[in-house]
Amino acid sequence: MKFAYRFTNLLGAVYRQGNLSFSKDGNAVISPVGNRVSIFDLKNNTSETLPFSTTKNISCIGVSPDGNLAIVVDEDGAAVLVSLITRAILHHFHFHKPVSSIRFSPDGRKFVVTKDNVALMYHAPGKQREFNAFVLDKSYYGPYDETTCIDWTDDSKCFVVGSKDMSTWVFGAERWANLIYYSLGGHKDLIVGCFFEKDSLDLYTVSQDGTLCVWESDTELDGLVLKKIQDKAKLPRRGEAQEEEEEEEFEEERMEAQEGEVIRGKADLPKEKEKTKNVRYKQRSKHFFNKEGDFNNLTAATYHKPTHILVTGFASGVFHLHELPEFNLIHSLSIADQRIASVAINSSGDWIGFGCSGMGQLLVWEWQSESYVFKQQGHFNNMASLAYSPDGQYIVTGGDDGKVKVWNTNSGLCFVTFTEHTSSITNVTFTSSGFVIVSASLDGTVRAFDLHRYRNFRTFTSPRPAQFSSLAVDVSGELVSAGAQDSFEIFLWSMQTGRLLEVLGGHEGPVSCLCFSPVQSILASASWDRTVRLWDMLDSWQVKETLPLTSDGLSVTYRPDGQELAVATLNGEISFWNPQTATQTGSVAGRHDLETGRKDTDKITAKQSAKGKSFTSLCYSADGESMLAGGQSKFVCIYNVKEQMLMKKFEISCNLSFDAMEEFLDRRKMTEFGSLALVDEGAGDGDGVNISLPGVRKGDMSSRHFKPEIRVSSLRFSPTGRSWAATTTEGLLVYSLDGSLVFDPYDLDLDVTPASIRKQLRLQEWAPAIVLAFRLNENALKQEVLETVPHKQIPVVCGSLPDIYVEKLLGFVAASLEKSGHLQFYMTWAQSLLMLHGQKLKNRSGAILPTLQALQKSIQRHFDDLSKLCDFNMYNIRYAEALSKQRGMKRAAEEEEEDEELSEEMSVASSQDEELML
C-alpha cells in the first residue's frame, strides 16, 4: 500500500467570504473558500481547488489582466503570489495589516492595495527575474478612515479609492501636473463601490445607504500633463549604470524644458497655464436605490464599463441591474435570504457572479436570458457524515443543516439536494445497488431517497419518538437498521415494505455506531455501555456474541472481507477483533497520534486535554491492509493493521481561523482581564445586517462571533482504493493517490532501461516491451508502450502476458481510461484482458475488487457522457428530419399552387384564342 496521497479537491463548500473574480476569458469563477481558492469552470461544469492554503481565511483576491497571476491575501494581511497556470506559489509577502481590496492596473504593470486609510501602489511582478516580487512604488494618503474599494482608468493613468469616511479620492498613478489628488464628498454613508467610466475620468460612486452619485470631469484622459521635474528625484540605489542613465535622461529633460521656455518667451506663459489647468469634478446627478424603502443596506457593487451596467447587491438578498448614466432599471431579483457579500461580472458582461457568505452560496446569473448558469450551495453548518457510492462515482454528505447532498467526484459539484429532514443528519449511506441513499436524523426519521427520480420514497419511523444517531444497511439493501441515542434500542425495517420488523434491546447506553458484515447477515453495534454486540439477522435477531471493551465504544467497522472487526473507544484506542471467535487480535493506542490543540477557552494545556480525546471515525482501505482514523483533531492517521503501527499522518488544515489549531496559546493576546481572542466585538457598523433588536440603530448587538473547532467527523475510503474523503470543519476534503510522486519499480535489474524497452518496440516484441515497462513502472513509458501496440494485435498480446502482469495492466488501463481520449483503444484492452483472463481474475476477486471498481467507474463516466451526446444528436437529427418534412410539404403545396396557377393561365389563354378565332 503506497501512501502518496495528496489533497486534490474541496467539496461541500463553494464560498465563504472575500471577493469573487472571473477568469480572463470569463468562463471560470475564482472563489475564496476559507483559506483555500476554488476555480469553477462554467463551460465544462467542473471545480478545482488550488493546491495551496493560507494561514487564515482569505479576505481578498486580485487577478492580473492577463489571467496568469493572482495575489491572495488573508485576514491578517499575509499575501501569496500564485501562478494560475502552474498552480504554484511564486512569492510570500506580508502587509502587516488587514487588506480590504487589491486591484491590478489594466496594463498589468502596477497594483494598488488598500489597508487602513492608505492606498499603496506596488510594481506588479513581471516575467523578468527580480529579487523582490513586490516593490513599493508610492503611498497615497488622504482618507481619514479605512479604505474600502479601488478602480483604475482604462489607460492606467489614475485610480480612485473609496473610504469609510464617506469620501472618494482620485489619485494619479504618475506625477501629473493637473491631478495630484482630488477628494469627492456627497455621500452620507461609507463607500461600497467607485467606478470610472470607459476611457474617461468621469466617476460613479455608490454608498451603503443606497445612493449613487454621478461625477463629471472637465478634463479628458489625454489632457493629463506630466509634471516638469525641477529637482533630481531621490531614487533608491540600483547600480551605478542605471543611475548614470537616469542622470542623463534627467539632464536631457531639463535642457529640453529650458530650450522650450526660451523659444516660447514670456508672451506664451498664459497659454501654458491654460494647458495645465487642474482637473475639476462636478456632481452631474444623484440617484437613490431605496426610494420605496424595500431594501436595507447596499453591500456589494460592480460596474461593467463596455455595456455601462451597474450591478448592486443588498443585505436582503436582492440585486439590481441599472444602465448608467441614465440610471434605468433593467432587472431586479431576490436570489437569497442573506446579504450578498460579493458581486462580480465577467469580461463579456453576460454573466454575473454572486457570493452569499451567510448561506455559503455561489450563483452565476445570465441576466439577458434571466437564467442560472451555475448554482451551488454547501452545507452552512458542520458536515456530520459521508458515504461513497459502490462505484466511487458519487459522494453523499449529511449536515447539521438537515440537508442531504450528493456530489459528483469527477466534477466536484453537487447535483441534487434533499431537504425533507427537519433536524440534523447523523448518518448517511448508499445501498449496494448505488441508486438508493439512506439517511438518519435527529428528527426521529430514517429516509430513503431514489437517485433515479430524485425523491424520498420511504420514511421509516419508530413507535415512540427517538433520535437516531447511527445507521446501517445490509449487503442486499433489504434491511435498514438505526440506533437511538435516548432509548438505547436498535430498530430494524424492511426496505421493500417500509414496515418495522424488530426492536433490538439489550444495550445499556446510547448506540453510537452500527455496521453490517459484508459477507454475512450479522449486525455489529457499538455502545456507550462498553460493549460491541453481534446480532444474527437470520436467527431471530438474537445476540450472537458480546465483545467487552475497555471504554465506551464510539465507532465500529468491518474489514471488506468480513474477517475482522475494528472498534474505536473513548480512551483513544483502536482494538481489532475476530468476529468468528470473538477474540481480540490486536490494538493500537492512538491517543498520542491525535496531537490536539488548545482552545482559547481551555484552562488546561493541550497535553492534558489530549487525554480526553479519541477517534470518532474509522474506515478500512479497499484492500483491508490499512486503517484510516480521525477524530477531535486536525490530523487523520493511517495505520497498518497487520503491524499495528502508524504509517502516515495527514494534517487536514493549517487554518488558524479555526479553534484548537495551535498547541500553545499566543501570549501576546493575554491581558490582565484574560485573552483578547475571547473579546466579542459584535456585528459592528459595516456588516449591513438587518436590525433585529428594538432600539438598535447600527448593526445587531445580539449577533455573536465564534471560532469553529477543527475536527474530523467522518472518513471513508473510495471503493476504487485510489482516494479517500473526510468531512471536517473546513468542508469535504478529498485526497487522491498521486502516481507521479512515487517511483516504485517492480523486479528491477540492470537490463530494464527505457532504451531497452524502446528497442523491443522497434523489434515489434510487444509483450516483452509491456513486461519491461511495468517492471520499470513509469507511467509515461507504460502509456507510450501500450499506445504503440497495433489495435489488431491487442488480443494476441493479452493472451501471451504472464498472469502477474495482467492485474497491473488492468489497473493501468482503468486509470488511463478515465483521462485518455482513446476510448475504443483502451476499451479493447480491458475487454481482451477480462475475456482471456476472466476465470483467473475471478478466483482473486477480493484482491482485485478496487481495480475492477475503478474500471467500472471510468466506463460508467464515459457511458454517461456519450449517452448525453448521442441523445442530443438524436434529438437534433429528429428535429432536422421533421423540419425537412415540413419544408418538403410546403414545397409540395407551393408546387401544387403553381400548377393550379399555370392551368388557370392556360385555360384563360385558350379561351382568349377561341374568342380571337371567332
N, C-alpha and C positions, 0 to 999 in steps of 0.2 A: 504493500500500500504506500503510495507516494503522498507526501503532504505539501506539495507545491500548490496549495490553494491560495488564490488571491481574490481580493474584493473586486467584483465585476459590475454590480448594479444595486441601486437602492430603490425598492418598490414601497408602496404603502404611503408615500408622501410625495407630493408634487410641487409644493410651495410652502414656505414658512414665513419669511419676511425679506425685505430688501426690494430692489428694483428689477423688473423683468427687462430683458433685451431680446431683440430679434437678430438673427444672423444676417450677413451682408446680402444674401440672396432672398431673405425674407421667408424662407421655408422652414426655419427651425427657431424654437424659443429657448433661450438660455435662462434657467430659473434657479435661484438660490434655495436650497433645501437644507436648513440647519447650517452645518459647517461644510456642506458639500455643494457641488454645482451639477445640475442635471440638464441635459440638452434633449429636447423633444423634437424629433423630426416629423413635421406635419404632413409631408408628402408621403413618406413611407410608413407613417404611423408607428414609429419606434421611439424608445427612450434609451438614453445612455447617461450614466453617472461618471463624471471625470475622476480619474484615479488619484485624487489628492484631497486633503481636507485641511481646514484652518483650525486654529486652537479655540476659537469662539464662533458663535453664529455669524453668518455673513450679513453685512449691513448694506453693501452696495457693490455693483459690478460695472466696470467701464470696458466697452468693447471698441477696439480700434476700427477706423473706417474700412480698412481692407479685410476685416474679419479674421485676421491671423492671430492677434494678441488680445488678451483680456487681463485687466487688473482687478483682482478680487480683494476686498477689504473687509475685515471682520469688525465686531463691535468695539474692540479696543484700539483699532487703528493699525493693526498688523496687516500688511499688504503682501500679495503674492502675484508675481507676473507669470502668466501661464500662456503657453502656445496652444491655440485651439486646433492646430494641425497635428502636432506630435503628442498633445495632451500632457506635456511635461512642464514642470516648474522651472522657470528660467532665472528667477531672482526673488529674493526676500527683502522687504523693506518695512520700516515701522514709522508711522506718522506720529506716534506717541499720544494722540488724542483721537476720540471718535470722529469718523469722517461721515458727513451727511450725503455727499454726492461726488461723483467723479465723471469727467467728460473729456473725450479726446477732441482735438480740433479737426475740422473736416479734411485738412490736408495731411493729418496724421503726424505732424511734427511736434506738437505740444499737447499737453493735457492739463486740465485745471482740477484741483482738489479743494473742496470747501471743508474747513474744520474750524470750530469756534466761530469767531467773527472775521476770519481771514480767508482769502482766496489765494492759493499757492499755484503758480504756473511752473510746470516741470517740462524739460525736454523729453519727448517721448523716445523710448528705446527704438533704435533702428537696426538695420542689417549689419552695420559695421561693428566691430568688437569694441566694447567700452569697459573701462574699469568699474564704473558705476552706472547701472541702467537708469537710475532716477537722479537727474541733475536738476537742482532747483534753479529756475531762471529768475523769477520775480515773485515778490509777496505783495499782495494788494490789500490795503486796509481801507476801511470806510464804514461798514455796518457796525452798529453798537451791540447787536445780539447775534445769535448763531445764524450762519448762512445755510440756506436750505436747497437751492436749485441753481443750475447753470445752463446757459445755452450760448452757442457760438454763431457768428455770422457765417455765411456760406464761403467767404474767401479767407476765413480765419484771421481777420484783422482785429476784431473786437469780440468781447464776450460780456455777458450780462449775468449778474448774480442776484438772487432773491434772498431776503433775510427775514428772521422772526421779528425784527423791529419795524415791520410793515413798509420797509423801503426797498427799492430796487436800484442796483448800481451798475452802470455801464462802464467797463474798463477797456482801454486799448491794449492789445497784445503787443504792439510795438510802441515806440516813443512818438506818438502823433502830436503835432503842434496844436491842432484844433480839438483834440479829445484826449484828455488825460484820464478824467473820470467824470461821470455825470450821475447825480442822485435823483431818483424819481419817487414821489410820495403817492398820495391819492387813495391809499387803502387804509382800512380800519382793523385789519387782522393780518396774521402772518402770511407771507407769500408762499404759495404752493407751486406755482409754475411761472416762468418768464420765457418768452419765445420771440426771436427775431423773425421778421417777415423774410420771404425769399429774396435774395440779392438786394437787401435793403437794411437800413438802420432802424426802420420802424419796428415798434415793440408791442407785444401783448403781455399783460401781467394779470395773473389770476390769484386771488387771495382765498383764505379758508372760509370766510363768511359768504362766499359765492358772488364775488364781484370781479368783473373783467374790465380792465382799463386798456384803451387803445391809444398808443402814443405815436405821434408823427414826428419824424426828424426833418430838419430843414436842409440836411446835407446827405448826399448820396455816398455810397462806399468809395467811389472814385475820388470824392472830394477830400478824403483824409490826406493830410500832408505830413511827411516825416519831419520831425524836429531837427533843426540845424544844430550840429554838435559844436559847442563853443570850447569846451574843455575836453581833454582826453578822458574817456570813461575809465573808471577803475575796474580792470578786468582781472580775474584770477590768473595766476601764473600757470601757463600751459605749454611751456617750452619756448626757447629763445627764437626759433624760426618763426613760430606762429605770432609772437609778439612783434617781431620786425615787420611781418606782413601787415599786421593791424596798424602799426605806426605809419607805414607807407600809405595805406588806404586813408587813414585819418588825415595825413598831411595833404593828400590829393583832394579830399573833400573840402578841406579848409581853403586851399588855393582856389578851387572852383567857385566856392562861395564868395571869396574876396573879389575874384575877377567879375563875377556876376554883379556884385554890388557896384563896382567901378563902372561897368557898362551901363547899368540901369540909371545910375545917378540918383539925385535927390528927388527929382520930379516923379519917379516911379514908386516911391515909398508908399503912398496911399493905396496904389493897386495891390502891392504885396500884402498890405494889411487886410484888404478886402478878400484876397485869396485865402488867408489863414484865419478867417472868421471862425470863432468857436462854434462847435456843434450845439444846437439848441433843440429841445423837445417841447412839444405842446400836446396837451391831452385832447385827442380828437373826439372821443366818445367814451361813455361809461355804461356798462350793462350789468344786469343783476340776474343771477340764476334763481334766487329764492323769492320770486315775486309772489307766488301763491303760498309760500310757507310750507310746501310739501316736503322739502328736503332740509336736512340739517347740514353739518359741516361738509365742505368740499375737501376731499382728502387726497386726490391724485389728479394729475392733468398731463396731457401730452399734445403736441401740435405737429401736423404733417404739412410741411411747407409747400410742396408742389401742388397739393389739392386744396390747401387753405382750410383744413378740417381740424377743429379743436375737439378733443375727447376729454371729458371730465368725469371723475368718479366721486361718489358721495358716501358718507358714513352709513346711509340707509341701504346701500347695495344697488343704488340706481346709477346709471350712467347716461350722459348726454352727448350727442354729436351736433356741433354747430359749425356753420360755414362763416368764416371771417373774411373781411372785417364787418360785414352787414349783421352778424350775429343771428343768422337764420337757423332755426332748429330743424335738423334733418331727421333725427331719430332719438328716441328715449326709451329705455328699457330697464326693468329691475331684474338683476341676474343673481342676487344673493340676499340673505337676511343680514349679513355682516358688512362691515365697512370694506370698501375697495381700497387695498393698500398700495397697489401699483398698477399703472396703465402704460402700455407700450403699443406702438403702431409700426408695422413693417415698412420696408422701403417703397413698395408699390402703393401703400395706402389702402390696401384691400382688407387686411386682417388686423384686428385689434386684440391684444392680449391683456387679460385682467387677472390680477392676483388678489385673493382674499385670505389674509393671514389667519383670521379667526376660525374659518372653516377648513383651511388648508386646500382651497380650491384654485385651480388654474383653468381659465377659459380662453379660447380664441374665437372671436366672433367675426364673421364676414358681414359687414354692415350693408353691402349692396344687395345681397340675396337674403339678408336677415336670417342667417342660419349659423349653427355652431360648426366650426371646423374641428375643434378639439374641446373636450370637456372631461376633466379628471378631478377627482377629489380623493384625498387619502383619508385614513381614519383620523379624526381630530382629537381622539383620546388614545390611550395606550392600546396596542395590539396584544391580545391575550393568547392567541393560538394560531397555528398554521398547519396545513397538510398539503402534500404533493399528490397530484393525480397519478394513477398507476403507470402512465407512460411518461411522466415527468414534464408534460406539456403545460400544465396549469398548476397554480398555487392558490389555495383558498385561505383567506385570513378572517378571523373574527376579532372584533374590538370591543372596548368598553362603551363605544357609542351605539352598540346594538346592531351594527351593520355586518353583513357577511359579504365580502368582496372576493371576486375571482380574477386572478392576474394571469396574463399570458407570459410565460418565461422567456419567449423569444423576443417579443416586442417590449416587455416590461410595463405594459399598460393594463389597467382594469377594464374588463369588457362587460361585466354585469355586477350589480349591487342588489342584494336582497335586504329589505328594511322591515320585514314582518316582526322581528323580535322587538320587545318593548323595554328590554333591560340589557345589561352587559352580557356579551357572549363569553362563555368559559372554555368551550372546546369545539373544534370543527374537524371533520374527517371526510374522506372520499370513500365510497363503496368500491368493491373490486372491479365493477364494470367501468368506473371512471365517469359516469354520466349522472351520478346522484351524489349530492353533498348533504351531510347530516350535521346539524349544529345544536349544541346545548346552551341554555341560557339561564340566568338568574330569575327570569320572569316566570319560571315554572313550566316551560315547554321545551320539547325537543322537536325540531322541524327538519323535514327532508325537502330538498329543492331539486328540481329537474333541470339539467343543463341543456336539454333539447328545446323545451318550451319556456324556460326561464320562469318557473312558477313554483310556489310552495304547494306540493301535492299531498303531504302528510304532516299532521301535527300530533305529536304524542304528549299526553299529559298523565299525571299521577292522580290517584283517587283523592288524596289530600294534597293541598298546595305544598310544593317542595322546590327548593333552589338547587338546580343541577350544576355540579361543579366538575364532573368528569363524564366522558363519553367513549363508547367503543362500538364498532360494527364488525360482525364476524366475516369470515372469508367469503361466504356465499352471498352476503348482503341481505340476508333474511332476518337476522336477529339484531336488534338495536338495544343497547344497554346504556343506562345513565345512573350515576351515583349521586345521592343527595347529601348536602353538607349539613342539613339541620336534623333530618330524621335517621341518618346513618344507614339508610337502606339502598339497595340496588334494584332498579326497575328494568324489566325486560319486555320489549314489544315486538310484534311481528310487523315487518316492513310491508308485507303484502296486504294484510287486513287492517293494520293500524291499531290492533287491539293489544291491551296489556296482558301478557302471558303469565308473568310471575313477579312477585316482590320478594327479593332475597334479603333476609335479615340475618344478623349474626355479628356484624361489626359493632364495636362499642364506641366508635368515634367517627367523625366525618370521613367519607370515602373520597380520597384525594386523587386517585388515578385508576383507570380501567384499561385492560389490554387483552384482546383475544389472541389465542395462539394461531400462527399462520397455517398450521398443519392439522390441528385437532379442534374439536368443539369444546375448548376449555377457556374459561374466562378467569383472568388474574385480576384481583382487586387489592390495591394498597390503601391503608387507612391510618389515621392518627392513633389507632389503638395498638400500634407497634406489631401489626401482623400483615402478612400477604396471604389471601385466601385464594385457592384454585377451585373454581366451580365447574362441575361437569355438566355440560348442556344436554348430553344425551341420557344421563342417568338421573332424571327427575330433579335436575338443578341442585344436586347435593354438593356439599363441600368435599372435594377430593383430598386436598391437603391444606394444612395451615403452616405457613412458614413464619417462625418467630424472628422479629427484628430487634436490634439493639436500641432503636429510637423510632420516632414517628415516621411512617412511610409517606413519602411525598410524590414519588414517581416510579412507575414500573413499566418495563418494556420487554418484549420477546425478541430474540435473535431471529433474523429472517428465515432460518431453517427450523425454528421452534424448539431447538435442543438446549437453549439456555435462557435464563431469566435474569434481568438486571434490575436492582431496586436502589433508589436514592433515598437516604434517610436524613432526618433533621440534624444529626450530628456531623454532617458533611461527608459521610461515607457512601461509597457505591459497592454494594455486595452482589455477587454473581451466584446463581443457584441452578441446580439441575432439576427441572420440573418433574422428571420421571421419578427420581429417587428422593426428592425434597431435601437434598443436602446442599450445603453451601460449598462452592468450589473455589471461591476467592473473594477478595475485597480490595478496594482502593481507598486510602484515606486522602480525600481531595480537598480538605478544608484549607490547607496551606497554598494550594494552587489557585484558589479563588482570588486572593490578594485584594480584598475590598478596600475602598477608600473611606475617608472620614467625611461625614456630612457636616454642614455648617451648624446644625443644631445639636450634634453629638457632644456629650460631656466627657466621653471616653475616647481613647486613641483608636486608630484603625486596627491596630494589632489586637486590642481587646474586643472590639466589635466583631472582628472576623470569627471569633469563637462561636458566635450565634448565627453565622451564615452557612448556607448549604446549597447544594444543587437542587434545582426545581424542575429541570427538564433533561431527559436522557433520550438518546437515539443511537441505534446501531447503524454502522455503514452498510452499504448494499451487500458487501461480501461477508459481513459479520465479524471481520477481524478487528475492527476499531469501534470505539465508543465516543460519541460526542456528548459533552456535558456542559450545561450552563446554568446560571442562577443569579443571585443578587450581587452581581459583579460586572465589571466591564470586560471580563475575559471569558472566552469559550475554550474549553480544554478538549484535546483529542487524546484518548488513552488507547494503548494496545491491550486488548482483552487477554490475550494469552500470557504476555509478560507482566500484565497489571502495572504498567508504568506509564508516566506522562510522555507523550511523543511530541506534542506541539501545543503552544498557547496562542490564540488569536486575540488581539486587542481590538474590540469591535468599534471603539470610538476614542478619539482624543479630544472631544469637545468639552472644554471647561465651562460651558454654559449649563452643563448638567451638574447635579449634585453628586457627591461621593466619588468624584473623579480623582482627587489627589489624596495621598496618604497623610499629609500633614496640612493643617490649616495655615493660611497666609497670615503671618504675624503683623504685616503692615496694615491689615484690616481690623486688628484688635485694638479696642479702646477701653477706657475705664468703665464704659457703660455696656461693653460686650462687642460682638462682631458687627462691623459695618454691613456685612453681607445679609444680616437679618433685618436691617432697617428697610421698611416698606415705604416706597416713595409715592404710592398711589398711582392713579392713572395719569395725573399731570394735566397740563393745559393743551398740549399739542396732539393728543391722540384722536380727537374728533369723535368721541364716543357719545352715545345717547345719554341724555340727562335722565337718570333713573331714580334719583332721590329728590324729594321736595326740598326746595331751598338751596340746591347745589347749582351754582352758576357755571362753573368751569369743571370739566372732567367728571369723574364719578369716584368719589372717595370711598365707596363701598367695594370698589374693584381691588383685587389683591394679586400681586405677582408672586410666583413661586418657581423654584428651580426643580424640574423633574429629576428624580433619582435614576441613575443609569442602572439598567438591569436587563437580563435576558429572560423572556417569559416562555419561549418555546423554540425548539430546534428540530429540524428534520433533514435527513439525507435524501437527495433525489434518488428515485429508483434506478436511474441510469448510472449512479455512482460517480458522476463527473462533477457534481455540485452539491452544496448544502445551503440551507437558508436558516436564518434566525430572526425571530420577532423581538425587537429591542425597543428601548425608549426612543431611539433615533428613527426607527422605521423597520421595514423588512429588508434585511441585508442578505444578498446572495453572493456566495463565494464559489468560484469555479476552479476546476483543475486546469492549471496553465502548463501545457506541454512544452512551451518554448523555454521555460526556465530550467528544465531538467535534461541533462544528458545522461541517459540510462541505457547503455549498450547491453546486448544480450549475447553471451557466449562469444566475446570479442577476442580476436587474436591478431597477429601482425599482418595477415593477408587481407583482412577486411578493411579496405580503404575505399573512398569514393572513386578513385581511379580504377580499381579492380572491378567495382560494380558497373561502371560505365563501359569497361571492356567487355563484360558479359552481355551488356545490352547491344553492343556493336556486333557481337557474335550471334545475337538473337537467341541466347540461352536465357529465356525469360524466368523460369522457375529458380535457377541458381541466383539470378540477379535479385529476385524478390527476397530470397533467404538471406543473402548477404546484406541487403538494405535493412531488413528487420533486425539483423544482428548488430549493425551499426546504430540503428534506431534513431535516425534523424528524419524529422517529418518532411522536410523539403525534398530530401533524397528519395524517401519512400513514395512521395507523390510523383516525382519525376519518373521513377521506375514503373509504377503502375500505369501512368498515362502514356508510356511508350509502348506498352503491350498492345498489339493489334486486337481489335474488337472480336475478330473471329477466333483468336487463339485463347480467349479467356477461359472457356470450359476445359480446354486441354491443360492449361497451366494450373487451374484449380484442382484438377484430378491428380496432378503429379506433385502437389505440395505435401511436405511432411505434416503429420497431424498437429505437431506442437505449434506450427506457424499458422494454422487455419484460424484459430481463435484470435491470434494477434492481428491477422489480416482482416478478419471480420470487424474487430473493434476499430481498426483504422478506416475501413470503408464506411462504418457508421458515422464516425467523426467527420470524414470528408464529405459525405453525402449531405450533411447539414449546411455546409458552406459552399461547396462547389456548384458550378453551373452545369457540369457534365452529368446530367441526371440519368440518362439512359445508360451511360458507360458504367457508372458506379452501381446502378440497379442490376446490371448484368453480372457484375462481380458478386454482389450479395446473393442473387438468385443461384448462380453457379455454385457458390460455397455451400449454401443451405441445401441444395438438391443433392450434391455429391457427398457431403459430409454430414447430412442431417441426422442419421442414426447415431453416429459417434457424439455429435454435439448434444443430442437428446439425453444420452447417458450422463453427461456432465452439465445438465440443465441448471442445477443450482449455482454452479460456479460462473457460468457464462450468462446468467439471467440479466445482470446490468447491461452487458453488451447488446443482448437482443432487445432490451427495452430502449436503449439508445438508438438502435437501428429503427425500431418501430416508431419512435418519436420523430426521427428525421423523415421517414417515409410519410408519416401522417401529416407532417407540416407541409411537405411538397404536394401531397394529395389535396389538402385544403386550399393551397394557393392556386393549383392548377384547376381544381373544380370550379373555383370562383371565376377564373379567367375563361374557362370553357363555357360556363353558364352565360357569362357576359357576351361572349362571341356568338353563342347560340341565339340569345335574345336579339342581338344585332342582326344576325342573318335572317331570323324570322321577320324582324321589322323591315329589313330591306326587301325581303320576298313579298311581304304584304304591300309595301309601297310600290313595288314594280307591278304587282297585280292590279293595284288601284290605278296606276298610271296606264297600264295596258287596257283596262276597262274604259278609262277616259278617252284614250286614243281610238278604241273601237267605236265609242259613242260619237267622237268627232268625225271619224271616217264615215259612219252612217249618215250623220248630218250632211257632210259634204256630198255623199252620193245622192241624198234626197234633193239637195240644192241643185246638183248637176242635172238630175232627172227633171226637176221643175223647169230649169233653164232650157233643157232640150225640148220639153213639151211646149214651152212658150215660143221657142224659136220655130218649131214645126207648125204651130198654129199661125204664126205670122207669115210663114212661107205659103201656107194654104190660102190665107187671105190675099196675098200678092198674086197667086196663081189665078184666083177668082177675079 
